[in-house]
């Protein structure tokens, strides 16, 4: 699969490395070139400097051929904007967006976006550990 990941923080870089090892074609976008240091040393995908809300940057990242777009920045608003562009302008078949605020997650899902909240996921994991 061709996958575009917006955000090369700890999670985005880890995800890029894992997916590339599984044989996927990965492009990682970030607005800060220093973020690419987090990618595995043997990363063979593409690291592209640019804003994932910019349609021209997304085109350079190969969004028009992408099977999946993942918005993984620290900003909920940036993630949802880029996810909407990927889904509604470029018709990417699968669009995932990290949303820190669980209240926003529900709203974004009503917009047809597949959103997940690490806040909710982690709270559930801790609850399970408490109840073991």
N, C-alpha and C positions, 0 to 999 in steps of 0.2 A: 504494500500500500504506500501511497505517497501521503505523507503527513506533514503539516505545517504547524509548528508550535510557536506561539507568541509568548515570549517571556523566558529568559534563560537564568532564572533564579535557581535555588537549590533543587526544587521539585522539577522545574522545566528541564534543567540540564540532566537530572537523573532519568527522567522519562525519555528524553532524547537518546541517551546512551542505551537504555534497556530496549527501546523500540528498534534502534539501529542494529543491535546485536541479534534481534529476531529477524533481521533481513528487510526491514522497511526502509524506504527512502525518506530521509528526514531533513527538513529545513527548519532552523531555529532563528527566530527574529528577536532582536532586542534593541532598545534605544541606547544602550550603553555597551560599547565594545568590551569593556573590562569584564562584563558578565560572562563572556564566552570562556573565560578561564575555568569556569566550573564544568565545562564539558570534559568528558573522558579524554585522556591524552591520545587515544587511538580513534577518536571520533572521525568518521569519514563523510559525514553528512555536510550540509551547508550551514554556515553561520552567517547570517545577513544582518547588517546594521540598518535599522530603520523602524519606523512606527507602524505597527500592525493595524492602525486605523486609516492608514494612507493607502488608497486603492492601487496606486502605482507601485508602492513597496510590496503590496500583496501580490501583484502580478509578477514582479521580479522573483518573488519567493515561490512562484509556481502555483498560486492559489487556483488558477483556472483548471489545473489537472489534479488538484488535491482530492483525495478520498476522505480525509479527515482534517479538521482545523481545531486546534486546542488553544484556548486563551488562558494563560497561566500567570499573568502579571499580578502584582500586589494590589492593583486597583480594580475594584468591582466595576466602576463606570467604564474604564478602558476595556475591560474584558467583555462586557455586554455589548459595547459599541462595535468592537472588532468582530464579535461573534455574529451580530446581526448583519454586518457587511458580508462576512463569509457566507452566511446562510441565504440572505435575501438578494444580494447583488451577484455573488459568484456561484450560488447554488451548490455549495459544497455539500455532499450527501450527509456527512456526519459532523456536527459542530458541538464541541464540549466547552463549557466555560466554568472556571473556578469562581465562586462567589463566596466571600467571607461572611457576609451578613445573611443569616438564614431567612430573614423576612424578605429580603430581595430575591432569594432563590425561587420562592413560589411565584413571585411576580414575573420573573424572567421565563419561567417554565410556561406561563400563560402566553408568552410571546412566541412560543414554539422552540425555545432554546433549551438544550439539555444542559442543565446547570447542576453543580454539586458544591456543597459547602464543607470545607475541611473542619469548620467549627462544629457542625452537626455530626460529621463522621467521627471526629475525635471524642466528642462528648459521649457518643454511643459506645465507642471502644472502652472508655473509662468506666462507664456504667456496667458494661459486661464484666470487666475485671473486678469491680466492686462486688458484683452479685455472684461471682464464681464460688 
